[in-house]
Amino acid sequence: MNLTTEQANPASAGIDRLSSLEIVSLINAEDATVATAVQRALPEIARSVDVIAGALASGGRLFYVGAGTSGRLGALDAVECLPTFSVPPGIAQAVLAGGQAAMTQSIEGAEDDPTLGKRDLQRRDLCAKDVVCGIAASGRTPYVIGALEYAKAAGAATIAIACNANSPIADIAETAISVEVGPEVIAGSTRMKAGTAQKMILNMLSSGSMIRLGKVYGNLMVDVKASNAKLEARARNLVTRLTGLDEAAAGKLLAEADYRVKTAVAMARLGVDRAEAERRLGQADGHLRRVID
């Protein structure tokens, strides 16, 4: 398999002789090509959004599986689903080669055994309702291959994110997102352009699926979990913006709604109590627009 992510980049062959400004300018120029590469995979990314949204709506879970940088990026995206969209714990999970320790330590050998990918999904009681998204810049990480093969055998939906064409994980997954970013500025350092591409794709997968699930109204984060002072202020500002109430009244209403923005907005806009607002939101599968527009 010819891995473009492992090749030497002619544009950066003399980077060790450049000034700091020249170094960062070269890196920036290479980074500017990533969005175009991702753009070519938008149809596959959109299909993946629909797969994830459908699975979550049916009671399934989303698993990001990866090793090294790829796994850590999956973990970053999974953990942000809770505060941003009030996704219950366990619905979006990261499965890293080497376990939790791999978030802060390099455990490189953990990625070489495909049976460990299978084992780690078995430990999470993977079922046919779930989605497994394997992430590997090379597209051939054994740990990810093992996880995807097990997921497919279990009847779960499978997605692959790779930064090389014709990769093994793309051959396994039902939906393959293959984004060729080309050689890295530092040869083989796939935390760079490949990592940037993966982060962009993961942003689209989680944000797109949450939008489809009604966790955004317009472009507003109306399912934010008000778990600290900053997010409480954000929730209060959202209620103010969507109801026309002043800050004090919005804060009081938000408290009555147990700090759930959509509930508070529905209460104010429809003139109903919390129970009725939540009943209507439930009937609308949580889509605020269907309730108040």
N, C-alpha and C positions, 0 to 999 in steps of 0.2 A: 504493500500500500504506500503510495507516494504522499507523504504528509507535508503539505505546504507550510504548516505551522512549525515544522522543524527545520525548514530550509533557512539559509543565510540570506538576509535582505541586502541587495546591492546598494540600496539608498543609504544604508547606515554602516557600510563597510569601514569607513574611517571615523566613526563617531567618537572613538577614544582620543582623537586629536582635535576635537572641536571645543569651542568655548561653551560655557554653561548656557548662554542664550541660544547658540546654534544647536546644542543638544535638545533643549526643550522645544525649539522651533521644529526640528526634525520629527520629534515624537508627536507633536501636535499635528503636523502635516499627515503623518501616517494614521493618527486617530481619526482625522477628518474623512478617511475613506471607509470607516466602519459603518456609518449610518447608511451609506449607499449599498453596502454588502447586505446589511440587514433588510433593507427595503426589498431586495429581490426575493426574500423569503416571506413576505407579508401574507400571501395566501395560505401558506402552511401555518403561520403563526395564528391567523384568524381561525382556521379550522381547530387548532389546539385550544383556543379560547372557548369555542363552542363545546368542545369535548369536556373541558374542565368545568365550565358552568353547568352543563347538563349533569355531570357526575355529582357535583356538590349539591345541586338542587334535589337530587334523588337520595341524599343521605350518604354519599360517598366522601372519600378523603383524597387529598392531593399529596403525593410524596415526590419530593425532589431528591434524586439519588446522584451522588457524585463523589469524586475524590479530589483532594487538594483545593486549589482555587475554585474549581467548578462546584465542589460540594459546599464550600463556604459561601459562595454566591447564592446557592440554593437555600442555605440556612438563613441568610440575610433576608431573602425575599419571603420565606415562610414566616419568620418571626414578626415581620412588619404587618402581616395580615391581621393580627389580633388588634393592635392599637388603631390601625388605619380604618379597618372595616368591621371591627367587633366580631371577627370570626372566632368561634369557640376554640379553646385550646384543643389541639389534636387534629383539627380539620386540615390544616396545612402543616406538613412535617418535612424536615430535612433528614435524609439518611446519608451519613458520611462514612466513607471508608476510614476505619480507625476509631469510629465513635465520637463522642463529644470532645475528647481530648484533641481530635484533629482540627478543631476550630482554632486552637491557639498554638498547636505544635505541628511540625511537619512529620507525618507518619507515612512516608512514601511507600513502604512495602505493603501496606494494607490494601492497596488498590489492585494487587496482582492476582488475587484469588477470586474467581467468579462465584465460588460457593459461599463466600462471605456476603456477597450482595443478596443472594437468595436467603441466607440465614437471617439477615437483618430485616428483611421484609416479612419473613415468617414470624419473627418475634413481634411484629406489629399487627399480626392477624390480618394481613392483606386479603381482600375479598374482591369479587367481581364488580362491586359498585365503585371501587377506587380507581384513581388515575396515578400512574407512575411515569414521571418525567425524568429520563436519564440525561445527565449533562456531562459531556466529555469533549474537551477541545480537540483531542486527537480523533475521537469517535471510536476508539478501540480499547478503552479501559476495561480490563477483565471484570472488575467489581461491578461496573455499570452493566456490562453485557450479562452477567449472571442475574442481576436484579431484573433487567428487562425480560429475559427469557422466562424467569419464574413468574413475573407479573402476567406475561402473555398466556402462560399455561394456566394461571389461576383465573383467567377471564377478565382481568382488569384492563382498562384502556392504557395504551402505551404511547409515549411521545419521546422523541430523541432530539437533543440539541447538540450538534457537532459543528466544528469549524473547519472540517475537511470534507471534500466530496466523496461519495460512494463509501461511506464508513460502515463498519459492522453494526453499530447501534442503529443506524438509519435503516439497515436491512431488516432488523428485528422489529422495530417499532411500527405501529400502525400509521402514525403521523411523524414524518421526519422533517426537522427544521435544520437544514444544512446551510451554513453561512461561511463562505470562504473569505477570510480576512487577509490571506496571504502571509508571507513571512513576517515574523516579529522584528521590531527594531533591535532587540537583543535576541539572537537566534534561540528559538525554543522556549522563550519566556512567555508562556501563554497566559500569564496573569495580565498581560498588556492588551493588545488588540482583541485577542480571543476573549479575554475576560470582559472587556468593554462590550463586545457583541453579546455575550451571554447575559450580562446585566441588563442591557437594553431589551433583549427578548423576554427575560423574566419579568421585567417591569410591565411589558405588554400582556403577558399571560395572566399575572395576578390582577393587575388593574382592569384589564379587559373583561375577565371573568366576573370580577366583583361588580363592574358596571352592569353587565348583563343580568346579574342577580339582584339589581335594584339597590345597591349599597351606595350609589351616587345619585344626587339630584342635580341636574344640570352638570356643572363641574364641581359641585360642592360635596365635601366629605361628610354626608349626613348620618353615616353609621359609625362615626368616630367614637372610640371608647374613651370617655373622660376620666382617665386614670391618674392624671397629675394636674397641677395648676395651669400649665400651658394648654393642655387639652381641654380642661374645663372652660378656660377662656375662649378657646376656639368654638366649643359647643355653644356657649352663650352667644357668641357673635353670629353663629349660624342661625340660631333661633331669632335673634334680633333682625337679621337680614331677611329671613323668610316670612316673618310675621308682622313686622313693623312695630313691634313692642319696644319700649325702651329697655336699657340694660337691666335695670332692677326687676322689671316685670318679667323679662325673659329669663333671668336667673331664678326667680321664684317658680315660674312655670316649668323650667327644666328640672328643678328639684322635685316637683310634683310628678314629673314623668320619669323619675329615677335616672336622670341625666341621659335619657335617650332622645336624641335630637328629633328623629322622625316622629316619635310619639308626641313630643311637645309641639311640634309644628302642626301636626294633625289636630291636636286638641284646640289650638288657637284658631286655625283656619276653618275648622268645621264647627267650633263651638260645642265640643263634646268632652266628656270626662276621659280619664286615662284608659279605663277599661274599654270604652267604645272605640277610642282611637286605635288601641292595640288590636281590637277585633277587626276593624276595617283594614288595618295594615296586614293582618294575617290573611284576610280574604284576598288581598292584592299581592300576596307572596312577598311582602316587604317593600314593594315599589311605592314610594311616596308619591310619585307623579300620578299614578293611577288613583290615588286616594284624594288628592287635593286639586288636581287640574280638571 
